[in-house]
């Protein structure tokens, strides 16, 4: 996480499985002096092809955070949360985006902590 510009950056790295090379996507940061790595994934398996297009030849992309509120009509209860989108721009200014989500509940908790730093 690059706190100076107040931007959160999603990075990717390669790993090998069953003789094939894949990418993992993550956000690095520091919470209370401890280095953390928050795993993010697309909302469905087909999203990995979209992430490949969004990242292109780059290994980093910006994370956009969009807050939302949903009011349950029956009870009036309000649910709040965030949606996350990875975004890049090519040399012509064309914008490429893909939704992502924290991989595990612990990743969601860590991401919330990073956003408060």
C-alpha positions as CSV (number, residue, x, y, z in Angstrom):
1,X,0.0,0.0,0.0
2,X,1.4,3.4,-1.0
3,X,0.1,5.6,1.8
4,X,1.9,8.8,0.6
5,X,-0.5,9.2,-2.4
6,X,-3.4,7.6,-0.5
7,X,-3.7,4.9,-3.2
8,X,-3.9,1.2,-2.5
9,X,-2.0,-0.8,-5.1
10,X,-2.8,-4.4,-6.1
11,X,0.3,-6.3,-7.1
12,X,0.6,-9.7,-8.8
13,X,3.2,-12.4,-8.6
14,X,3.6,-15.7,-10.4
15,X,3.5,-19.2,-8.8
16,X,3.8,-22.7,-10.2
17,X,1.1,-25.4,-9.8
18,X,1.0,-28.7,-11.7
19,X,3.7,-27.5,-14.1
20,X,1.8,-24.4,-15.1
21,X,2.4,-20.8,-14.2
22,X,-0.4,-18.7,-12.6
23,X,-0.7,-15.2,-11.1
24,X,-1.7,-14.4,-7.5
25,X,-3.1,-11.0,-6.7
26,X,-2.4,-9.2,-3.4
27,X,-2.1,-5.9,-1.5
28,X,1.0,-5.4,0.7
29,X,0.9,-3.1,3.7
30,X,1.9,-2.7,7.3
31,X,-0.4,-2.8,10.3
32,X,1.0,-1.9,13.8
33,X,4.5,-2.6,12.5
34,X,3.7,-6.0,11.0
35,X,4.0,-6.6,7.3
36,X,0.8,-8.1,5.8
37,X,-0.3,-9.4,2.5
38,X,-4.0,-9.3,1.6
39,X,-5.1,-11.8,-1.1
40,X,-7.7,-10.6,-3.6
41,X,-9.5,-12.6,-6.2
42,X,-12.0,-11.9,-9.0
43,X,-15.7,-12.7,-8.0
44,X,-15.7,-15.8,-10.3
45,X,-13.2,-18.1,-11.9
46,X,-13.6,-16.5,-15.3
47,X,-12.4,-13.2,-13.8
48,X,-8.8,-14.3,-13.9
49,X,-8.8,-13.9,-17.7
50,X,-10.2,-10.4,-17.2
51,X,-7.5,-9.6,-14.6
52,X,-4.8,-10.7,-17.1
53,X,-6.2,-8.1,-19.6
54,X,-6.5,-5.4,-17.0
55,X,-2.9,-5.8,-15.8
56,X,-1.5,-6.4,-19.3
57,X,2.3,-6.4,-19.0
58,X,2.3,-4.5,-15.7
59,X,2.7,-6.1,-12.2
60,X,0.7,-3.4,-10.4
61,X,-2.7,-1.7,-10.7
62,X,-4.7,0.7,-8.6
63,X,-7.5,-0.4,-6.3
64,X,-10.7,1.6,-6.4
65,X,-12.9,1.4,-3.4
66,X,-16.6,2.3,-3.7
67,X,-18.7,2.4,-0.5
68,X,-22.3,1.3,-0.7
69,X,-25.4,1.3,1.6
70,X,-28.4,-0.9,1.3
71,X,-31.6,-0.3,3.3
72,X,-33.7,-3.4,4.0
73,X,-37.3,-2.2,3.5
74,X,-38.9,-4.6,5.9
75,X,-36.8,-3.7,9.0
76,X,-35.2,-0.4,8.0
77,X,-31.8,-1.9,8.8
78,X,-28.9,-0.4,6.8
79,X,-26.1,-2.6,5.6
80,X,-22.8,-0.8,4.7
81,X,-19.8,-2.1,2.8
82,X,-17.3,-1.6,0.0
83,X,-16.9,-2.9,-3.5
84,X,-13.4,-3.2,-5.0
85,X,-12.2,-2.7,-8.5
86,X,-8.7,-3.0,-10.0
87,X,-8.1,-0.4,-12.7
88,X,-5.3,0.4,-15.2
89,X,-5.0,2.8,-18.1
90,X,-3.1,2.0,-21.3
91,X,-0.9,4.4,-23.2
92,X,-3.9,5.8,-25.1
93,X,-5.8,6.5,-21.9
94,X,-8.2,3.6,-22.3
95,X,-9.4,2.4,-18.9
96,X,-9.5,-1.3,-18.0
97,X,-11.3,-2.6,-14.9
98,X,-12.1,-5.8,-13.1
99,X,-14.0,-6.3,-9.8
100,X,-12.1,-8.1,-7.0
101,X,-12.9,-9.2,-3.5
102,X,-10.8,-10.2,-0.5
103,X,-10.1,-14.0,-0.7
104,X,-10.8,-15.0,2.9
105,X,-12.6,-13.3,5.8
106,X,-9.1,-12.6,7.3
107,X,-8.1,-10.8,4.1
108,X,-11.3,-8.7,4.4
109,X,-10.4,-7.8,8.0
110,X,-6.8,-6.9,7.0
111,X,-8.0,-4.7,4.1
112,X,-10.4,-2.8,6.4
113,X,-7.5,-2.2,8.8
114,X,-5.2,-1.0,6.0
115,X,-7.9,1.4,4.8
116,X,-8.0,3.0,8.3
117,X,-4.2,3.5,8.4
